[in-house]
Amino acid sequence: MIETVLGPVAADELGAVSTNEHVLTDCRHLRRPTREGGSLEGPIRPEILGDLRWSWMSLADNLTLDDESDAVAELAAAARAGLGTIVEATSWGMGPSPARLADISRASGVRIVAAYGTYIDKTLPAPWRDLSEAELERAFTAALTQEIPGTGFRAGLLGLLGTSADIAPSELRALRAGARAAAAVGVGVSIRLDGAARRGPEVAEILTGQGLEASRILFCNMDKVLDDAYVREVSDTGAVVEFAFGSENHFADRARDATDTERLGFLVRFLDDRPEAAVTLSCSVWTKGQLSRHGGMGYGHVVARVAPALRRLGVSDDRLHAMLERTPAGFLDRTEHS
């Protein structure tokens, strides 16, 4: 059984799944100067898209997803392209608005599985940063077994739990508490790893040390570190690894997204090397500039463009089905009730 914002559904009803998306967010606190030390102001608009792609975190408006009608239209377009379900992974620290998700799901025709959790330490509101491990475990368990506060639905998993390059005490408490809560309820946990570090195996050990099965761990955005040996090491823990496509932006002079060409080549090579690895795909939309109305690839990029490209590169239909449907459905399928 999969817990969605409109109620439980069978695993075979999900269709193609994107395992790490954001529908409504507010990450303006992450704003940075441009790479030249200036700023971008006003709403996102065509004439500044070049500057924005050069300094992706420099426009406050880009760091919000705040329009419910835009969300419905963008998801409906993705549904027409073949997307069935998304995991909405906006955790505390990213400005979640879970109470609005049911209406968006109903209007767009896309099933939404809501995650619940805490992001990286520097983003956390003080009340969340200061919670004890026991308090976090109670909050996570309540969201999974009763409801996400302010909504009429339960979380389908915990996430996106954030880790920094040096794991902060608040992040470690959330990992340990989240692993115990998820293991008790029979759900998974999605994890954000810092691209500047190589902490995946260590984080997997922390989570499994609290009783969570490795197959219930989803490491999101592994495309941030296209390092063959490291990604193999993370996958070999037994966790699910996710590759996100569609963003090709710069964050600082020595920090940029990979291109989709680079991601495709890496993923094909990885699939050849690890044919039994558990892999999922996403677009990881979290900023306004990723929406199709602002020149981005949108939520439907993987099903509309990436999957056909992988097929042309020799990935079998069965492997594509596993990445888009079978593996995410297995990861999201709740195994017991509390």
C-alpha positions in Angstrom: 0.0 0.0 0.0 1.3 3.5 -0.9 0.2 6.4 1.2 -0.7 9.4 -1.0 -2.2 12.8 -0.2 -5.5 11.5 -1.5 -5.4 8.3 0.5 -3.8 4.8 0.1 -3.4 3.2 -3.3 -2.0 -0.1 -4.5 1.6 -0.2 -5.7 0.6 -1.1 -9.2 -1.5 2.1 -9.5 1.4 4.6 -9.3 2.6 4.5 -13.0 5.8 6.3 -13.7 7.2 7.8 -10.5 9.6 10.7 -9.9 11.1 10.1 -6.5 12.3 13.6 -5.5 10.3 16.6 -6.5 9.1 19.9 -4.8 5.7 21.5 -5.5 5.6 24.4 -3.1 8.8 25.7 -1.5 10.4 28.8 0.0 14.2 28.7 0.0 14.8 32.4 -0.2 17.1 32.1 2.8 19.6 30.3 0.6 20.0 33.3 -1.7 23.6 34.3 -2.6 25.2 37.2 -4.5 25.9 36.6 -8.2 29.3 35.2 -9.1 30.5 38.7 -9.8 29.3 39.9 -6.4 26.1 41.7 -7.4 22.4 40.7 -7.2 19.4 39.9 -9.3 16.1 41.6 -8.4 12.5 41.3 -9.3 10.5 38.4 -10.7 12.0 35.7 -12.9 11.7 36.8 -16.6 13.3 36.0 -20.0 15.8 38.8 -20.1 17.6 37.7 -17.0 17.7 33.9 -17.6 21.3 34.0 -18.8 22.4 35.8 -15.7 20.3 33.4 -13.6 21.7 30.3 -15.1 25.2 31.7 -14.4 24.3 32.4 -10.7 21.4 30.1 -9.9 21.0 31.1 -6.3 21.1 34.9 -6.8 17.4 35.7 -7.4 15.0 35.4 -4.5 12.0 34.8 -6.8 13.7 31.8 -8.3 14.0 30.2 -4.9 10.3 29.9 -4.3 7.5 27.8 -5.8 4.5 29.7 -4.5 1.7 29.5 -7.1 -0.8 26.7 -6.7 -2.2 27.2 -10.2 1.2 27.0 -11.8 1.9 23.8 -9.9 -1.4 22.3 -11.2 -0.6 23.3 -14.8 3.0 22.1 -14.7 2.1 18.7 -13.1 -0.9 18.2 -15.5 1.5 18.7 -18.5 3.8 16.1 -16.9 0.9 13.8 -16.6 0.1 14.1 -20.3 3.8 13.2 -20.9 3.3 10.0 -18.9 4.1 10.9 -15.3 1.9 9.2 -12.8 3.3 10.0 -9.3 5.7 12.2 -7.6 7.3 12.1 -4.2 7.0 15.6 -2.7 10.1 15.9 -0.6 10.0 19.5 0.8 11.2 19.1 4.3 11.4 21.6 7.2 14.1 24.1 6.1 12.7 24.3 2.6 9.4 26.0 3.4 6.9 23.2 3.0 3.2 23.8 2.5 1.7 20.3 2.8 -1.9 21.4 3.4 -2.2 22.5 -0.3 -0.9 19.3 -1.8 -4.2 17.4 -1.9 -5.9 20.0 -4.0 -3.0 20.2 -6.3 -2.9 16.4 -6.8 -6.7 16.3 -7.4 -6.6 19.1 -9.9 -3.5 17.9 -11.8 -4.2 14.2 -12.0 -0.7 13.4 -10.6 -0.6 11.3 -7.4 1.6 12.9 -4.7 3.3 10.9 -2.0 4.3 13.4 0.7 7.6 13.1 2.6 8.1 14.6 6.0 11.4 15.5 7.7 14.1 18.1 8.3 16.6 19.5 5.8 20.2 20.6 6.4 21.2 22.3 9.7 21.7 25.8 8.3 18.2 25.9 6.9 16.3 24.7 10.0 14.0 26.9 12.0 15.3 27.1 15.6 12.4 25.0 17.0 13.4 22.1 14.7 17.1 22.5 15.1 16.8 22.2 18.9 14.6 19.1 19.1 16.0 16.1 20.9 16.3 12.8 19.2 13.3 11.5 21.1 11.2 14.5 20.2 12.1 14.1 16.5 11.2 10.4 16.6 7.8 11.2 18.1 7.2 13.9 15.4 8.2 11.7 12.6 6.2 8.8 13.9 3.1 10.9 14.2 3.4 12.2 10.7 3.6 8.6 9.4 0.9 7.1 11.5 -1.6 9.9 12.2 -1.2 12.9 9.8 1.2 15.5 8.7 0.2 18.5 10.9 -2.4 20.7 9.3 -3.4 18.1 6.7 -5.8 15.2 6.5 -3.2 12.7 5.2 -0.2 10.7 6.4 3.3 11.0 5.2 4.3 8.2 2.8 8.0 8.3 3.8 10.4 10.4 5.8 12.6 12.9 3.9 14.2 14.8 2.5 16.5 14.4 5.5 19.6 16.6 5.0 23.2 16.0 5.7 26.0 18.6 5.3 29.6 17.8 4.4 30.3 17.7 8.1 27.2 16.1 9.6 25.8 18.5 12.2 24.4 17.3 15.5 20.8 18.2 14.5 21.3 16.2 11.3 22.6 13.2 13.1 19.7 13.3 15.5 17.3 13.4 12.6 19.0 10.5 10.9 18.9 8.3 13.9 15.3 9.3 14.9 14.1 9.0 11.3 15.6 5.5 10.9 13.9 4.2 14.0 10.5 5.7 13.1 10.7 4.5 9.5 11.7 1.0 10.5 8.9 0.7 13.1 6.2 1.8 10.6 7.7 0.0 7.5 8.5 3.0 5.2 11.5 4.5 3.6 13.7 7.5 4.1 15.1 9.8 1.4 18.4 11.5 2.0 20.2 14.5 0.7 24.0 14.1 0.6 26.4 17.0 0.3 28.0 17.0 -3.1 31.3 18.2 -1.5 31.7 15.1 0.6 31.6 11.3 0.2 29.5 10.3 3.2 26.9 8.0 1.6 28.2 4.7 3.0 28.6 6.3 6.5 25.1 7.7 6.4 23.8 4.2 5.3 25.6 2.7 8.3 24.0 5.2 10.6 20.5 4.4 9.3 20.9 0.6 9.2 22.4 0.8 12.7 19.0 2.0 14.0 17.2 -1.0 12.4 16.3 0.4 9.0 16.8 -2.0 6.0 19.2 -0.7 3.4 16.6 -1.1 0.7 14.5 1.5 2.6 17.1 4.2 2.0 16.9 6.4 -1.0 20.0 8.5 -1.7 18.7 11.4 -3.9 20.6 13.4 -6.5 23.6 11.1 -6.9 24.2 12.9 -10.1 25.8 15.7 -8.0 28.9 13.4 -7.7 29.5 11.5 -10.9 32.3 9.5 -9.4 32.1 5.8 -10.6 33.8 4.3 -7.5 31.8 6.3 -5.0 28.4 5.7 -6.6 29.2 2.0 -6.8 30.1 2.0 -3.2 26.9 3.8 -2.2 24.8 1.4 -4.3 26.6 -1.6 -2.9 25.2 -0.8 0.6 21.9 -2.0 -0.7 20.3 1.4 -0.8 18.4 2.9 -3.7 20.3 5.5 -5.7 18.5 8.3 -7.6 19.7 10.3 -10.6 18.1 13.7 -11.3 17.9 15.2 -14.8 17.1 18.6 -16.3 19.1 21.2 -14.4 22.3 22.5 -15.9 23.1 25.6 -13.9 26.0 27.3 -12.1 26.2 28.0 -8.4 29.7 29.3 -8.0 32.9 29.6 -10.0 33.8 26.0 -9.2 30.3 24.6 -8.6 27.9 23.7 -11.4 25.4 21.0 -12.3 26.5 18.2 -14.6 24.9 18.3 -18.0 22.3 15.8 -19.0 24.7 14.4 -21.6 27.1 13.7 -18.8 24.4 12.2 -16.6 23.2 10.0 -19.4 26.6 8.7 -20.1 27.4 8.0 -16.4 24.0 6.3 -15.8 24.4 4.0 -18.8 27.9 3.0 -17.7 26.7 2.5 -14.1 23.7 0.3 -15.2 26.1 -1.8 -17.3 28.4 -2.2 -14.3 25.7 -2.8 -11.7 22.8 -4.4 -13.5 21.1 -5.4 -10.3 21.4 -2.0 -8.6 18.2 -0.3 -7.3 17.9 3.0 -9.3 15.2 5.7 -9.5 15.0 8.9 -11.6 13.7 12.4 -10.9 13.8 16.0 -12.2 14.4 17.4 -8.7 12.4 20.5 -9.4 12.8 22.9 -6.5 13.2 26.3 -8.1 11.0 28.4 -10.3 13.4 28.5 -13.2 13.0 24.7 -13.5 9.4 25.1 -14.5 8.6 24.8 -18.2 6.8 28.2 -18.1 10.2 29.8 -17.2 12.3 27.9 -19.7 13.0 24.9 -17.6 12.5 21.2 -18.4 9.6 20.8 -16.0 8.4 17.8 -14.0 7.9 15.7 -17.2 11.4 15.8 -18.5 12.4 12.3 -17.4 9.4 10.5 -18.9 9.2 12.7 -22.0 12.9 13.0 -22.9 15.3 11.1 -20.6 13.7 7.7 -20.8 13.5 7.8 -24.7 17.2 8.9 -24.7 18.2 6.0 -22.4 16.3 3.6 -24.7 18.2 4.9 -27.7 21.4 4.4 -25.7 20.6 0.7 -25.3 18.8 0.6 -21.9 16.2 -2.1 -22.1 12.5 -1.5 -21.6 12.5 -3.8 -18.6 15.3 -1.7 -17.0 13.5 1.5 -17.7 10.3 0.0 -16.2 12.3 -1.0 -13.1 13.7 2.6 -12.6 10.4 4.4 -13.3 7.9 2.0 -11.7 9.0 -1.2 -10.1 11.8 0.1 -7.9 10.0 3.3 -6.7 6.8 1.3 -6.0 8.8 -1.2 -3.9 10.6 1.5 -2.0 7.3 3.4 -1.2 5.2 0.3 -0.4 4.4 0.4 3.3 4.9 -3.0 4.9 3.1 -2.6 8.2 0.8 -0.3 10.1 1.1 1.4 13.4 
